[in-house]
Amino acid sequence: MSLWAILKEDFAVVLQKDPAIASKIELFFNYPGLLAIIHYRFAHALHRRGWKVLARIIMGFTQFITNIDIHPAAIIKRRVFIDHGIGVVIGETAEVHDDVTIYQGVSLGGVSLEKTKRHPTIYEGAVIGAGAKILGNITIGKNAKIGANSVVIRSVPDDSTAVGIPAKVITKGRDKNPYDLGKIPDINRQLFNFLIKRIENIESQLEKEGHHHLLEECEELKHLYAAYLSSLKS
C-alpha cells in the first residue's frame, strides 16, 4: 500500500474504534495518538532512506507536543490505534502489527543495551491495557489482552489474557473480539473477596475456641473497614 493509503486508514481507525468521537474535526485536536502515528509514518520513511537524524528530530518534536515517544526505526503496521496516548513509549526495535490497540501509559521497552532485537513484538489484534509495561524481546500473540498496569516479561500466546506483576496468563482460548476488554478480571476485587472470606473463617475459629478478646479486636477492624468503604462512596 502507498503511504497515503495507510494514512487514510490511520484516520479511519479512530472513527471505527472510539465511540467518544463526535466530529472529524476532533481528529486534529483531541487525538495525540493519531498525531504521533502520522508523524511516525513520515519519520519512519525518512529513517529507512538514511535520513536518521532528521527522523529523530521529527519524533523528538512529536514527543514534545504529544507526550508520546516513538522511535522512528520501530515497525508499526496498519490500523494501529493509540487511544489517549499520553505516556506511550515504543522502542527502536519494537514491532506492532495490524489492528493493535494501545492505551495510555504503555511502554514497549527493552531490557538490554546491546545492538540487537531488544523490544517486544505485538501481533495482530492484541489489546494493551493502560499503563502496561512489556519489556524485552518477547511476543504478544494474536488477539491477546494485557491487563492495565501489568508488567510483561515473558511471551503471551495467541488468544490469551495476561495480568499482574509479573504478568501471568490467566485465560486461554477466549473470545477473539480484540476490543472487548470487559473480560479482563478485576484482580483487586478478587483479592478483597479472598481476604474477607479468610477473615470470616478465622473469626469463626476464634469463636469456637473461646478467644473473645481477639474477637473484640476483629469487631474494631470491621468498623474501620466500614469507614473505609464509606469514604470511597463520598
Secondary structure, DSSP 4 states (H G I P E B T S, - for coil): --HHHHHHHHHHHHHHH-TT---GGGGGTS-HHHHHHHHHHHHHHHHHTT-HHHHHHHHHHHHHHHS-EE-TTSEE-TT-EESS-TT-EE-TT-EE-TT-EE-TT-EEE-S--SSS--S-EE-TT-EE-TT-EEESS-EE-TT-EE-TT-EE-S-B-TTEEEETTTTEEEEES----TT--TTS--HHHHHHHHHHHHHHHHHHHHHHHT-HHHHHHHHHHHHHHHHHHHHHH-
